[in-house]
Amino acid sequence: MYTFTKGFEKFERAKKVIPKGIYGHLGTAVHWPVECFPPFSEKAEGAYFWDADGNKYLDFMCAYGPNVLGYADPDVDKAGIEEIKKGNTITRPSTVMVDFAEKLVSTTAMADWAFFAKNGGDVTSLAVMVARAATGRKKVILVNGGYHGVAPWAQKKGANEGAWEKEQSNNIYLDWNDVGQVEKAIADNKGEIACFLSTPYHHPAFGSQAMPADGYWQKIRKLCTDNGIVLAIDDVRAGFRLSMTGSDNYFGFKADLLCYCKSIANGWPVSAIMGTDALRSACEDVFYTGSYWMQSSPFAAGIVCIDKLLKLDGPKYMQKIGKKYCDGLVELAKGYGYEMEVTGNPSMFNIILKQQPGQKNWSFFNEKDRALQIAWTAENSLKGVYLTNHHNHFINCAITEKDIDFALDVADQAFKAVKPKF
């Protein structure tokens, strides 16, 4: 059973000099119970990381997605480090930026050009700006429960201090998979909607994931085309875990804009928005930049990352390994009288553990519903398998079948630990 003495000693120091000690999505406030999860990491390699107390974890969060080939991949990191030696952040960009753009454009089915930034939220914000520049309109359709970063416009009304409702006043929130709501929104706001922005499939925190219904994206594509609306896909999480050609291509339609981040450079800091020729001039008209957005090292790392994923057929491998784990969890849960609901793609899955098999109205915000989920997840962490209890999980190409066997053995131990209480 793991303990975290050194980690929490460092956390107490952190709280004195850093707001919350650890903030945002990596903060202790989103890992329950706090005492069952390590506050800090010390190092990482392949599919594993080690915490400040020397405990080792098979990591199914993959740094919330960027670890796609395995931590500290030697080929990717060598390329990035060699580029750093040349200068990295210079007054004028390196030509490796052009090489990386060409690599992404040739890989992504819908793309004619690429524009680089650092975070996923940088490029989703740019997608909205480009759509507005192209159409001269203000309003944006978003899916309820979707997440597109921490910019004030992307926050839910009243959900975050410091983000005024005025900044979300042009957002139209609709339910996932409901074409009728989209049709009505377009009719009610005729000539006012600039953009429809959504993830390729629905992967909210605190709930089940959902795939697009048959024909959903084809209908949305037609509605956007017929009404002069830019169709933008937030592929920040799912990118390169469904397909190397873009998740829009995976689901059989063509986006106008597509946003990448997490998987494109295996943890080196870079994001990209991909676009069609029709929106090139609109992107050129938007002034949008950052001091570190044209750093050369992430571009060099990204080229090697994409080449390795293509050679490995990374999406296919991750889906195979993820399915082995998810199928195993379902069978283990059944043996203890529970139901493990698995949703999403096996390479980026969500798991919900239910005390009552067949329960349809499970809610993380119901304390009784989530109690088993929290307890079981904590037992996994204390035994060396890192999961969260409210967010989708990720697979990377360094996870082996032997690792999955270990993870399922730990899952079984966790079920045994919680069964007397639930």
Secondary structure by P-SEA (a helix, b strand, c coil): ccccaaaaaaaaaaaacccccccccccccccccccccccccccccccccccccccccccccccccccccccccaaaaaaaaaaaaaccccccccaaaaaaaaaaaaaccccccccccccaaaaaaaaaaaaaaaccccbbbbccccccccccccccccccccccccccccbbbbbcccaaaaaaaaaaacccccccccccccccccccccccccaaaaaaaaaaaacbbbbbbcccccccccccccccccccccccbbbbcccccccccbbbbbbcccaaaaaaacccccccccccaaaaaaaaaaaaaaaaaaaaaaaaaaaaaaaaaaaaaaaacbbbbbcccccbbbbbbbcccccccccccccccaaaaaaaaaaaaaacbbbbccbbbbbcccccaaaaaaaaaaaaaaaaaacccc
